Amino acid sequence: MKTITRSALAGIAALSAGLLLAGCGAAPEEETASGGNGGTEDAASDFLPCIVSDFGGFDDKSFNQLSLEGVVQAAEELGVEWKEVESNAETDYAPNLENLVAQGCNAIVSVGFALAPATIENAKANEDIDFILVDDAADADFDGETDVPTIKPLLYDTAQAAFLAGYLSAGYSETGKVGTFGGQEFPTVTIFMDGFKQGVDYYNEEKGTDVSVVGWDGETGTFTGGFEAGPEAKSAAQNIIDQGVDVLLPVGGPIYQSALQAIKESDSDIALIGADADLYETDPSTAEFVLTSILKNMDLSTYQAVTDSANGSFDPTPYVGTLENDGVGIADLHDFADKVDADLLAEVEALKESIIAGDVAVESYLG
């Protein structure tokens, strides 16, 4: 576990913030070792979509899994095969991408900002392939433009959805303390924590309360140093729980598993907030603990980008998911629906509309 300052994030944040000056893409209309999967015997075309994970793997119940689901949906609707390759370490990124290029992929999805350098390098060398980069602007030279015109960045302003989750958590909390911690200290992680804290602060302003956020003060916070479930993540969760929180938001793929373990061992009534995917759906073992989840609908945007590539309408304009275009959101309360005051739920829904209308401002590096 470690504490960092926001200054350590400034350079990385600029990578995406500058690019957005060029505009945003439209919202989606609807929505193993390498080897072919799925498809039909009578494939309608020879289009081959492919995807490479970061080292979290496709079974992370989070952004790798969601991105893969988008590729699979597109491939199945197109009636074609797809290829998926998992990365077990950062050193796998470049070889995995080169492997997919060699296998004749027409569109390649790279999941996560860590794959940006290898994606940019491969895109420069293979101009006939459409690259789709999740969670990074592909702007390594910080000039405000995508480095290669055949890369489509998929970005998500999750601060907006996290704002709603923070407001909800503050209203739900009985101890007056809620907590959050992250994996690695990157903007794609702290954007959740920023929005969460802003939502809590907004609740305090509106209600005259003093709910505090443990683990992130807007400048410094608690991070495990990685995205793996394990002792570091559990220790971070325990330290925050020991400070009296009754809502906890872990941001960083599988680290939620360690947070859940710490919650169970605490013998306290602590609600869990999921990140990226609806944990209630992706990991049913969390069901009785999940208040809600902050959603990045990567499956929808990945599906649309792959489909566009197949149809010859690939648009490299950066896509930015927001509350307005359903690129981000919060999940259903599921088992907590009868534990949350109806008036609080109505306030959260009204707050969503106020954010969309621009009446309530949510700050983020993508804003």
C-alpha positions in Angstrom: 0.0 0.0 0.0 1.2 3.5 -0.7 0.1 7.1 -0.8 0.8 9.4 -3.8 0.2 13.0 -4.7 -1.7 14.2 -7.7 1.5 15.7 -9.2 2.6 12.3 -10.1 -0.4 12.0 -12.4 -0.1 15.2 -14.3 1.8 14.0 -17.3 -0.4 11.0 -17.8 -3.6 13.0 -17.5 -2.4 15.3 -20.2 -2.3 12.5 -22.6 -6.1 12.2 -22.9 -7.1 15.8 -21.9 -5.4 17.4 -24.8 -6.8 15.1 -27.4 -10.4 15.9 -26.4 -10.0 19.3 -27.8 -10.4 17.7 -31.2 -13.9 16.5 -30.4 -15.7 13.3 -29.3 -17.1 10.4 -31.1 -20.8 9.6 -31.3 -22.4 7.2 -28.8 -23.0 3.6 -29.7 -26.2 3.1 -31.6 -27.1 0.1 -29.4 -26.1 -2.0 -27.9 -6.2 -17.9 -24.7 -3.5 -18.3 -26.4 -4.6 -16.9 -29.8 -7.0 -19.0 -31.7 -10.3 -18.7 -33.5 -13.5 -18.8 -31.5 -17.2 -18.5 -32.2 -18.5 -17.6 -35.6 -20.4 -19.8 -38.0 -19.3 -22.3 -40.7 -20.9 -20.0 -43.3 -19.2 -16.8 -42.3 -20.5 -13.8 -44.2 -17.1 -12.3 -44.7 -13.4 -12.9 -44.0 -13.3 -9.9 -41.6 -11.2 -10.9 -38.5 -11.6 -8.9 -35.3 -9.1 -9.5 -32.5 -8.4 -8.4 -29.0 -5.5 -8.4 -26.5 -6.0 -8.0 -22.8 -3.8 -6.3 -20.3 -2.2 -8.5 -17.6 -5.5 -8.6 -15.7 -6.9 -11.1 -18.1 -10.3 -11.6 -19.6 -11.7 -13.1 -16.4 -11.2 -9.9 -14.4 -15.0 -9.4 -14.0 -14.1 -5.9 -15.2 -12.9 -3.9 -18.2 -11.0 -6.7 -20.0 -14.1 -8.9 -19.7 -16.4 -6.2 -20.9 -14.2 -5.3 -23.9 -14.1 -8.9 -24.9 -17.9 -9.2 -24.7 -18.2 -6.3 -27.1 -15.8 -8.0 -29.6 -17.7 -11.3 -29.2 -21.1 -9.7 -29.8 -19.9 -8.0 -32.9 -18.2 -11.1 -34.3 -21.3 -13.3 -33.7 -23.6 -10.8 -35.3 -21.3 -10.5 -38.3 -21.0 -14.3 -38.5 -17.2 -14.3 -38.3 -14.5 -15.8 -36.0 -12.5 -13.7 -33.6 -9.2 -14.1 -31.9 -8.4 -13.2 -28.3 -5.0 -13.1 -26.6 -4.3 -12.7 -22.9 -1.3 -10.9 -21.6 0.3 -12.3 -18.4 2.8 -9.5 -18.0 3.5 -6.0 -19.5 6.3 -7.6 -21.6 3.6 -9.6 -23.4 1.9 -6.5 -24.9 4.1 -5.9 -28.0 4.6 -9.6 -28.9 0.8 -10.2 -28.5 0.0 -7.4 -30.8 2.6 -8.4 -33.3 1.2 -12.0 -33.2 -2.3 -10.7 -34.0 -1.0 -8.6 -36.9 0.8 -11.6 -38.3 -2.5 -13.7 -38.1 -4.2 -11.2 -40.4 -6.5 -9.4 -38.0 -8.5 -6.5 -39.6 -9.3 -4.8 -36.4 -7.4 -5.1 -33.1 -8.8 -4.0 -29.7 -6.1 -3.1 -27.1 -7.5 -3.1 -23.6 -6.0 -0.6 -21.3 -3.7 2.5 -21.3 -0.7 0.3 -20.7 -0.9 -1.1 -24.2 -0.8 2.4 -25.8 2.9 2.4 -26.7 2.8 -1.0 -28.3 -0.5 -0.1 -30.1 0.9 3.1 -31.5 4.0 1.3 -32.7 2.0 -1.4 -34.4 -0.5 1.0 -35.9 2.3 3.0 -37.5 3.7 -0.1 -39.1 0.3 -1.5 -40.2 -1.8 1.3 -41.7 -4.3 -1.2 -43.2 -5.5 -2.4 -39.8 -8.0 -0.5 -37.6 -6.8 -0.3 -34.0 -9.2 0.4 -31.1 -7.6 1.5 -27.9 -9.5 1.3 -24.6 -8.8 3.9 -21.9 -6.1 5.9 -23.7 -6.0 8.8 -26.1 -3.0 7.4 -28.1 -1.4 10.9 -27.9 2.1 10.0 -26.7 3.6 13.3 -28.0 0.9 15.4 -26.2 0.1 17.5 -29.2 -3.7 17.1 -28.8 -4.1 14.6 -31.7 -4.1 10.9 -32.0 -0.6 9.8 -33.0 -1.8 7.5 -35.7 -5.0 8.1 -37.8 -6.0 4.4 -37.7 -6.4 4.3 -33.9 -9.8 5.0 -32.3 -9.5 5.9 -28.6 -12.4 4.8 -26.4 -12.5 7.0 -23.3 -14.9 7.2 -20.4 -15.8 10.1 -18.2 -16.5 7.9 -15.2 -16.2 10.8 -12.8 -19.8 11.6 -13.8 -21.1 8.2 -12.8 -18.9 8.1 -9.7 -20.4 11.5 -8.6 -23.8 9.8 -8.5 -22.3 6.8 -6.5 -20.6 9.2 -4.1 -23.9 11.1 -3.5 -25.7 7.8 -3.0 -23.1 6.5 -0.6 -23.1 9.6 1.5 -26.9 9.4 1.8 -26.8 5.7 2.6 -23.9 5.9 5.2 -24.8 5.7 8.8 -21.3 6.2 10.2 -20.7 9.4 8.2 -17.6 7.8 6.7 -17.1 6.2 3.2 -13.9 5.0 1.7 -12.1 4.4 -1.6 -8.7 3.1 -2.7 -7.1 2.3 -6.0 -4.7 -0.1 -7.8 -2.1 2.0 -9.6 -2.1 5.7 -9.5 -3.3 6.5 -13.0 -5.9 9.0 -14.2 -8.2 6.1 -15.3 -8.2 5.0 -11.7 -8.3 8.4 -9.9 -11.1 9.6 -12.1 -13.4 7.2 -10.2 -12.1 8.5 -6.9 -12.4 12.1 -7.9 -16.0 11.8 -9.0 -16.8 9.7 -5.9 -15.4 12.4 -3.5 -17.1 15.2 -5.5 -20.4 13.4 -5.1 -19.9 13.1 -1.3 -18.9 16.8 -1.1 -22.0 17.8 -3.1 -24.2 15.8 -0.7 -22.7 17.6 2.2 -23.3 21.0 0.6 -26.9 20.1 -0.2 -27.7 18.5 3.2 -25.5 20.4 5.6 -23.8 17.1 6.6 -20.2 16.2 7.1 -19.7 12.8 5.5 -16.0 12.2 5.0 -14.1 10.2 2.4 -11.3 8.0 3.7 -8.6 7.0 1.2 -8.7 10.0 -1.2 -8.7 13.7 -0.4 -8.6 14.9 -4.0 -4.8 15.1 -4.0 -3.4 12.1 -2.2 -4.7 8.7 -1.5 -4.3 5.0 -0.9 -3.1 2.7 -3.7 -2.0 -0.9 -3.7 0.6 -0.5 -6.5 -1.0 -3.1 -8.8 -4.3 -4.5 -10.0 -4.0 -8.0 -8.5 -6.1 -9.3 -5.6 -3.7 -10.1 -2.7 -2.2 -9.0 0.6 -1.6 -5.4 -0.5 -5.2 -4.9 -1.6 -6.6 -6.6 1.5 -4.3 -4.5 3.7 -5.4 -1.3 2.0 -9.1 -2.2 2.5 -8.6 -3.2 6.1 -6.9 0.0 7.0 -9.8 2.0 5.5 -12.4 -0.2 7.2 -10.6 0.3 10.5 -11.3 4.0 10.2 -15.1 3.4 10.5 -16.4 3.4 6.9 -19.6 1.6 6.0 -19.3 2.0 2.2 -16.1 1.1 0.3 -15.1 1.7 -3.4 -12.1 -0.3 -4.6 -10.9 0.8 -8.1 -8.7 -1.5 -10.0 -10.2 -4.7 -11.5 -9.7 -7.8 -9.2 -8.7 -5.8 -6.1 -12.4 -5.7 -5.2 -12.0 -9.4 -4.3 -9.5 -8.5 -1.5 -11.8 -5.7 -0.4 -14.7 -8.1 -0.2 -12.6 -10.5 1.9 -11.7 -7.7 4.3 -15.4 -6.7 4.5 -16.4 -10.3 5.4 -13.7 -10.6 8.1 -14.6 -7.2 9.6 -18.0 -8.4 10.9 -19.3 -5.0 10.1 -22.2 -3.9 7.9 -20.2 -2.5 5.0 -21.5 -2.0 1.5 -19.3 -2.5 -1.6 -19.2 -0.3 -4.7 -18.2 -2.0 -7.9 -16.1 -0.4 -10.6 -16.3 -0.8 -14.4 -18.9 -3.6 -14.5 -22.0 -4.5 -12.5 -20.4 -6.8 -9.9 -23.8 -8.2 -8.9 -24.0 -9.6 -12.4 -20.4 -10.5 -13.2 -19.5 -12.0 -9.8 -22.7 -13.2 -8.0 -20.6 -14.0 -4.9 -20.7 -10.3 -4.2 -24.5 -9.9 -4.5 -25.3 -9.4 -0.8 -22.6 -6.8 -0.4 -22.9 -4.6 -3.5 -24.8 -1.3 -3.1 -24.2 -0.4 -6.7 -21.5 -0.3 -9.4 -20.0 2.5 -11.4 -20.3 1.4 -15.0 -18.0 1.9 -18.0 -20.0 0.5 -20.8 -17.0 -0.7 -22.7 -18.9 -3.6 -24.3 -21.2 -1.2 -26.1 -18.5 1.1 -27.4 -16.1 -1.7 -28.4 -19.0 -3.5 -30.2 -19.8 -0.4 -32.2 -16.2 0.3 -33.1 -15.6 -3.3 -34.3 -18.9 -3.3 -36.2 -18.0 0.0 -37.9 -14.6 -1.4 -38.9 -16.3 -4.5 -40.5 -18.8 -2.3 -42.3 -16.1 0.0 -43.7 -17.3 3.0 -41.6 -14.5 3.0 -39.1 -14.3 6.5 -37.5 -11.1 7.2 -35.6 -12.6 10.2 -33.8 -12.2 9.7 -30.0 -15.3 8.3 -28.3 -15.9 9.7 -24.8 -18.5 7.9 -22.7 -20.7 10.1 -20.6 -24.0 9.9 -18.7 -25.7 11.6 -21.6 -24.7 9.0 -24.2 -24.9 6.0 -21.7 -21.2 5.4 -22.0 -21.1 5.5 -18.2 -23.7 5.1 -15.4 -24.5 3.4 -12.2 -25.9 -0.1 -11.9 -29.3 -1.2 -10.4 -29.3 -1.4 -6.6 -30.5 -5.0 -6.8 -30.6 -6.5 -3.3 -30.1 -3.0 -1.8 -33.2 -1.5 -3.4 -35.3 -1.9 -0.3 -32.5 -0.7 2.0 -32.1 2.7 0.4 -34.6 5.5 1.0 -36.8 6.2 -2.0 -36.3 9.9 -1.6 -32.5 9.4 -1.9 -33.0 7.4 -5.1 -35.1 10.1 -6.5 -32.4 12.7 -5.7 -29.8 10.6 -7.4 -31.9 10.3 -10.6 -32.6 14.1 -10.5 -28.8 14.7 -10.0 -28.1 12.6 -13.1 -30.3 14.8 -15.2 -28.7 17.9 -13.7 -25.3 16.7 -14.7 -26.4 15.9 -18.2 -28.0 19.4 -18.5 -24.8 21.0 -17.2 -26.4 22.4 -14.1 -24.1 20.5 -11.9 -20.5 20.4 -12.9 -18.3 17.3 -12.5 -14.6 17.9 -12.8 -12.3 15.3 -14.4 -9.2 15.2 -16.7 -11.6 14.4 -19.5 -13.9 17.4 -18.8 
